Amino acid sequence: AAATACMEYAAGLSAAGPAGMPDFYAARRAGGSAVGAACDLSSLSSVRAFAASRKGEPLDTLVLNAGLSLNVGDPAEQFTADGYELTVGTNHIGHFALATLLQPTLSESSLQPRL
């Protein structure tokens, strides 16, 4: 449902893109696609598997906006499978690993990669 809402929103945008770049969005909609896939940012093995699954596939934009917020009143600490505190492992280390692993794919796929 969320992916559909995002695609409907993008379809409604004008062809004029940011900073006056004409046809910025239109060029990406024509024949482009949004693909959903599982990637658990709290697991470095999941991040590695996701990045490996994208090799050889076109990728021109990477948005890192997922995040986890635990209640500060939780009595027990929570950790990732890799041993990091859960919020740090998910919100920082997972994002950094994903961006680092996908950087070569972004650079090879697009003349103007966006991260």
N, C-alpha and C positions, 0 to 999 in steps of 0.2 A: 504494500500500500504506500509506503514512504517513497519507494523508487518511482512509482507511478506519479505521485504528487510532484516530485522533483522534475520529472520529465515534462509534465503538463505545464509547470511553471516556466521551464526553459523554453518550451514551445511558444509561450506567450510573450517572450521578450522581443524587443525590437532588434533589427539587424545591426544597429549602431552599438558598438561595444564600448568597453572602458577606454578612457583616454582618447576618444575619437577614432578608434580603429574601426573603419567601416567593415561591415559584414563579419565582424568577429564571431558572433554567435551563430549567424546563418551558416558560415563555412563549417562550423563544427556540427551543426544539426544535419546538414545534407549528407546522408549516408552514414552518419556517425551513430554511435550507440552508447548506452550506459549499461554496464555489466555489474551485477551484484555477485559477490562471492564471500564465502566465510573466511574471516581472518580474526582470530582471537588475539588482540593486542597484549593480553596478559601472558601469552605463551610465545616464547621466541621460536619454538619449533613450528607453531602455526604461522607466525610471521614469515619465517624462512620458506615454508611450503607455499604460502600465498605468493611471495615474490618469485619463487621458481615457476609457479604456474603462469605467471605473466610474461616470462621470457619469450621473445619472438612475437609477442602480441603488441599491437600499437597502443601507446599510452602517451597522451599529451598533457594530462592534468592529474595531479594528485592532491586531494584535499584531506588534510589530517585534522579532523575536528571531533573525533570521538573522545570521550572522557568518562572517568569514573569518580564519583564523589561518595565517600563513605561517611556515615554519621560519626562525628567526633566522640559521641558518647558510647560507641561500641566498646565493650569491655575487652574483647580479644583482638589481637593484631591478626591481620590476614596477609598471606604471602602468595606470590605466584609460584608456579611449579619450578621456576628457575631460582627461587629463594629471595626475590626482591619484595619489599613491602608492596602490597597490591596496587595502591594508587600511583606510586612512583613507577612501578613496573609497567603498568598499563598506560598511564598518561604521558610518560616521558621516555622510558627506555623502549617500549613497544613502538611508539611513533618514530623515534630516532632510528631504530633498526629498520623499520619499513621504508622510511625515506632513503636511508643509505643503500639498502638493497635494491630499491627501484630506480635510483638515480641513473645508472647506466641505461636502463630501458627507456626512461624519460628522454635522456639526451639523444639516444639513437632514433627514437620514434618521431620526434617533433623538431621543427626549426625554432619554435618558441615554447619550450617546455615550461609548465607552470606548476610550482610547488607551493 
